[in-house]
Amino acid sequence: MTAEFRARLAAKQAELDELEAQLDELDRELAIAAEAYNKAMLDLEATTKRLETTRADLANTELAYELQQDTLSDRARDIYRGGELSTLDVLLGSKSISDFMARIRFLRAMGENDASIVAALAAQRDMIAEAQRAAEEDELRARSLEFEMQARQIEVMLRIQEREALLASTQTELLELLDDLAEARQMAEAELLRDVLSGANKAGIVVEPGSPVETALAYHGVPYLWGGESPRGFDCSGLLLYVMRQHGVNLPHYSGAQFQLGEKVAPSALQPGDAVFFGSPVYHVGMYVGAGYFIHAPRTGDFVKLSRLADRKDYAGARRYDWEYRTSPVTGAVSDPAEAVR
């Protein structure tokens, strides 16, 4: 290998390293954008439910207001048709001066009470109507934010496609080298998973039957899918949601919200089945499987896989959920876990 060739190779390698670094940063941006979209969807759902409740309250208040107005109208018609006689009869029927004064106070209180009820209902109606207007504005903002987050995700994906196109245009030898390295990594991971599932336990990982770790390993090799929460494809929080649901734990589809639930776990106290989170703010999540490994859905173009926890520099913390052992077969597994890597 000549010095000139080595220099060209080093330059191409440097170019490739730069592109890979850009892709790593874009993958991080995409993960953040995807989880921000998940949060926007949760906010929109909550706002929509609040708006529906407010509209129902307003309809009930308007009905009560109309009924009270009808009652007042009926009384007014009765007075008009009967003249003042009915009221006069009430007053003339008094037995004494004190009784007369008491009857006057009673008639006045009836009128004031009716008026106050109508005024209170009108005020309540106006207050709820204002709350409905505010909820409608919140819903518009939530829908706008949802659209903005989706647009952000698409913009980052387009930038990723541009960088991937540049990456694909580098020297064939370097691409082949990267393919060889990627294949070697996958073969090493496949061997690790075979060891784990066959009970060889060379990596120190113990897969307990019916545990969340066993369930999660059944989805090894499922492709990453933005917003995915089924064996057709998972994103990071969708994988954790789908696995833990089979163990009696219901989680939101958003890593930031998942990080707020469960029991906080110190790094030294990690146990298989604990959720491990990454980033500040949190934008990625996986499941600890033991022996320093975790399983996760990393990014676009990748698949559910095992990774070393020590390789992540953005570890944010861990949470332990009150899960139950799975007593039924793994839901929607594409294959037997032992076949997932063959």
Number of C-alpha atoms within 10 A of each C-alpha: 5 7 8 9 10 11 11 12 15 12 12 15 15 12 15 21 13 13 17 15 12 16 19 14 13 17 18 18 17 24 23 22 22 25 27 23 23 24 21 22 20 18 18 21 15 13 21 19 14 18 21 14 13 20 19 14 17 21 15 13 20 19 14 16 21 15 13 17 17 12 12 16 12 12 12 12 11 13 14 10 10 11 11 11 12 12 15 10 10 13 17 13 12 15 9 10 9 10 13 16 12 14 18 16 11 12 14 11 12 12 11 12 12 15 15 12 14 19 13 13 20 17 14 17 21 15 13 20 19 14 17 21 15 13 20 19 14 18 21 15 14 21 19 14 19 21 15 16 22 17 14 18 21 15 14 18 17 12 15 20 13 13 17 15 11 13 18 12 11 15 14 10 10 14 15 11 12 13 12 12 12 12 12 12 12 15 13 12 16 19 14 19 24 19 17 19 18 11 12 14 16 11 14 14 21 18 20 12 12 17 20 28 24 21 25 25 25 24 31 26 20 21 22 26 22 20 19 18 20 19 21 14 20 28 30 31 30 28 29 29 22 23 28 25 17 22 20 14 15 16 20 16 24 28 29 24 16 21 23 10 13 16 13 16 16 10 12 6 9 20 16 22 26 26 28 25 26 20 17 12 11 21 24 29 31 29 27 26 26 21 17 16 20 23 28 30 30 24 21 17 8 13 20 25 23 24 18 13 18 11 10 11 9 14 18 18 18 24 20 18 19 11 17 15 13 18 11 9 10 20 15 12 19 16 13 12 21 16 12 18 17 8
